[in-house]
Amino acid sequence: MKFSFINSLLTTLIISFFSLSQAMAVDMHGVMCGSEIRPADQKVIDEFMNDNPGVNVTLEAVPWGTCQDKVINLAVAGDPVSFSYIGSRTLKGLAENNLIVPVDIPSSQQRMYQDGVLDTVTYKGKIWGYPHAFSTKALFMNCDLLAKAGVRCDGPRTWDELYSMAEAVTNNVPGVSGIGLAGKDFDNTMHQFLNYLYSNGGQVIDPDTNEITLNSPNTIETLEFYAKLANVSQEGPLAWERSQLRELLNDEKIAMYIDGPWGRGQHKEELNMKTVRIPAGPSGSRGTLLITDSVAVFNGTGHEEMASKLVAQLCSGEAQYDLDTSWGLTPIMKYPEIGRVPPLNEDYWMMFIKAIKDGGPEPLFVDYKAFQSVMNSMIQGAILGEGDAADLVEEAAEELEEYK
């Protein structure tokens, strides 16, 4: 009798312990937009699971072309992932629809980010994602092709100088166009345009008032110039996006194009390249688009706090340092202030860092895909000569009112 009682008690304790362990277990599903799971990210995940027994994290890589739609559709359907690395342009819409939770970045860590970085993930006074990848842009020039056109390989200070250089190459170097122009129905067509717009003192939306500010003389000038560049760009710019322009540059079919700091590592070593700031428009100064991808924590999983803890670890320390240095990104943090000095002291890297103060963030819209579509239609219309620039800008501004 006594033995049966002890057996029963032990069985009860084992069942209770098993049930408690089950209750404490947390399964998290993370999605990384892109083609791979980076070893540095996986290392953080493994360390986090080791430090938090009962937590299991599955990390999935999804190509950019389908990734953001996938995680958004899952969230809308009530089956959200725990966290995802996505474009920061999605954050406003996700926040407005209560699909993600704000993240609590301590003020001490906020001060470590480069100026302007947190503006790309902030909406209504809250931060909605941990910035994880950051870039500014510059103008890449093939000095040998410019020399063949009789042009000095000096950085153009104005749009007029840029156009003159591109025109000289187009007219004097057979089979080569002066500059690469993105016009494809893709997000980086809008991004390329924004580099010029910010260099001309323009703006799409006021982040403080949420007022559409696109319809301005600055935007009209920018659109006119962007369309004018089609005269000295590769044939059929509407068929090309930015990464394809890099291929044209490597094949020496274009002499110049705008890209991020990773461009240097993706150009052929034998090319005689020079990288300079994007020139100023007639109504502005040298500018650039500040763009980030970030990691957001999704609402409705029941383990938002644990996911937030993991994401904070994923976007700081060695993992973030490794991402910036291995991918060739503009440093997202002021690393000397946290005891790390990446090999970025050369002029090339400092140019991308110094450009931050002149840059503007990617505009945040509730429906970012509709925003992108409106902007691309405006740009494509100008390139094709389908309307006056002022009319195209006015029409686009009116349409954007619906999506802000």
FENDA-V726569 format. One record per pair of residues at least 24 apart in sequence whose C-alpha atoms are under 6 Angstrom apart, sorted by sequence separation. I is the first residue (numbers start at 1). GAP is how many residues later the second one is. D is the distance in Angstrom with one decimal. If there is no record, write none. Layout:
i=(I & I)
gap=(GAP & GAP)
d=(D & D)
//
This chain:
i=(37 & 103 & 149 & 36 & 102 & 103 & 197 & 35 & 102 & 34 & 27 & 29 & 31 & 33 & 34 & 35 & 25 & 26 & 27 & 28 & 29 & 30 & 31 & 32 & 33 & 34 & 25 & 27 & 31 & 33 & 34 & 33 & 33 & 367 & 366 & 366 & 365 & 29 & 30 & 32 & 33 & 181 & 29 & 30 & 31 & 32 & 33 & 180 & 28 & 30 & 178 & 179 & 180 & 183 & 184 & 177 & 178 & 182 & 183 & 184 & 177 & 181 & 184 & 177 & 183 & 184 & 182 & 182 & 182 & 170 & 167 & 180 & 166 & 262 & 261 & 290 & 289 & 290 & 287 & 288 & 289 & 290 & 291 & 287 & 289 & 179 & 178 & 179 & 176 & 177 & 178 & 179 & 180 & 176 & 179 & 199 & 200 & 199 & 200 & 201 & 200 & 199 & 199 & 199 & 199 & 198 & 198 & 195 & 195 & 145 & 142 & 141 & 141 & 140 & 140 & 139 & 139 & 138 & 159 & 138 & 155 & 158 & 137 & 157 & 158 & 159 & 137 & 156 & 158 & 143 & 142 & 143 & 142 & 141 & 141 & 140 & 140 & 139 & 139 & 138 & 139 & 138 & 139 & 138 & 137 & 136 & 136 & 227 & 135 & 227 & 134 & 134 & 133 & 133 & 132 & 132 & 131 & 130 & 129 & 130 & 129 & 129 & 220 & 220 & 215 & 215 & 215 & 132 & 214 & 190 & 135 & 135 & 101 & 134 & 100 & 100 & 101 & 134 & 99 & 100 & 99 & 88 & 88 & 87 & 88 & 86 & 86 & 85 & 85 & 84 & 84 & 83 & 83 & 83 & 82 & 136 & 114 & 113 & 114 & 113 & 114 & 112 & 113 & 112 & 120 & 92 & 92 & 93 & 92 & 93 & 89 & 40)
gap=(24 & 24 & 24 & 25 & 25 & 25 & 25 & 26 & 26 & 27 & 28 & 28 & 28 & 28 & 28 & 28 & 29 & 29 & 29 & 29 & 29 & 29 & 29 & 29 & 29 & 29 & 30 & 30 & 30 & 30 & 30 & 31 & 34 & 36 & 37 & 38 & 39 & 52 & 52 & 52 & 52 & 52 & 53 & 53 & 53 & 53 & 53 & 53 & 54 & 54 & 54 & 54 & 54 & 54 & 54 & 55 & 55 & 55 & 55 & 55 & 56 & 56 & 56 & 57 & 57 & 57 & 58 & 59 & 60 & 62 & 65 & 65 & 66 & 66 & 68 & 69 & 70 & 70 & 71 & 71 & 71 & 71 & 71 & 72 & 72 & 75 & 76 & 76 & 77 & 77 & 77 & 77 & 77 & 78 & 78 & 81 & 81 & 82 & 83 & 83 & 84 & 85 & 86 & 87 & 88 & 89 & 90 & 93 & 94 & 110 & 113 & 114 & 115 & 116 & 117 & 118 & 119 & 120 & 120 & 121 & 121 & 121 & 122 & 122 & 122 & 122 & 123 & 123 & 123 & 129 & 130 & 130 & 131 & 132 & 133 & 134 & 135 & 136 & 137 & 138 & 138 & 139 & 139 & 140 & 151 & 153 & 154 & 155 & 156 & 156 & 157 & 158 & 159 & 160 & 161 & 162 & 163 & 164 & 165 & 165 & 166 & 167 & 169 & 170 & 178 & 179 & 182 & 183 & 183 & 186 & 194 & 195 & 196 & 196 & 197 & 198 & 198 & 198 & 199 & 199 & 200 & 204 & 205 & 206 & 206 & 207 & 208 & 209 & 210 & 211 & 212 & 213 & 214 & 215 & 216 & 216 & 218 & 219 & 219 & 220 & 220 & 221 & 221 & 222 & 241 & 272 & 273 & 273 & 274 & 274 & 275 & 279)
d=(5.9 & 5.8 & 6.0 & 5.5 & 5.6 & 5.6 & 5.7 & 6.0 & 4.4 & 5.9 & 6.0 & 5.8 & 5.8 & 5.9 & 5.6 & 5.3 & 4.5 & 4.7 & 4.8 & 4.7 & 4.9 & 4.8 & 4.8 & 4.8 & 5.1 & 4.6 & 5.7 & 6.0 & 5.9 & 5.7 & 5.3 & 5.3 & 5.5 & 5.4 & 5.9 & 5.5 & 4.7 & 5.4 & 5.7 & 5.7 & 5.7 & 5.9 & 5.2 & 5.0 & 4.6 & 4.8 & 6.0 & 5.3 & 5.6 & 5.5 & 5.4 & 4.8 & 6.0 & 5.1 & 4.4 & 5.9 & 5.7 & 5.8 & 4.0 & 5.0 & 5.3 & 5.8 & 5.1 & 5.5 & 5.9 & 5.4 & 5.4 & 4.8 & 5.7 & 5.9 & 5.6 & 5.7 & 6.0 & 4.6 & 6.0 & 5.7 & 5.4 & 5.5 & 4.9 & 4.5 & 5.3 & 4.7 & 5.7 & 5.1 & 6.0 & 5.5 & 5.6 & 5.7 & 4.6 & 4.7 & 5.2 & 4.6 & 4.9 & 5.4 & 5.5 & 5.1 & 4.4 & 5.6 & 5.0 & 4.4 & 3.9 & 5.6 & 5.4 & 4.8 & 4.0 & 5.2 & 5.9 & 4.7 & 5.0 & 6.0 & 5.1 & 5.8 & 4.5 & 5.5 & 5.5 & 5.8 & 4.5 & 5.5 & 6.0 & 5.9 & 5.6 & 4.8 & 5.4 & 4.7 & 4.8 & 5.5 & 4.5 & 5.8 & 6.0 & 5.6 & 5.8 & 5.8 & 4.7 & 5.6 & 5.2 & 5.9 & 4.6 & 5.7 & 5.3 & 5.8 & 5.9 & 5.0 & 5.5 & 5.4 & 5.9 & 6.0 & 5.4 & 5.5 & 5.7 & 4.4 & 5.8 & 4.5 & 5.3 & 5.1 & 5.8 & 4.8 & 4.2 & 5.2 & 5.5 & 5.2 & 5.3 & 4.5 & 5.7 & 5.6 & 5.7 & 5.5 & 5.8 & 5.7 & 5.7 & 5.9 & 5.8 & 4.9 & 5.9 & 5.7 & 5.6 & 4.1 & 5.7 & 5.7 & 5.8 & 4.7 & 5.2 & 5.9 & 5.0 & 4.3 & 5.6 & 5.6 & 5.6 & 5.5 & 4.2 & 5.4 & 5.6 & 5.5 & 4.4 & 5.6 & 5.5 & 5.9 & 5.7 & 5.9 & 5.2 & 4.2 & 5.8 & 5.4 & 5.9 & 5.4 & 5.4 & 5.9 & 5.9 & 3.7 & 5.2 & 5.9 & 5.5 & 5.3)
//
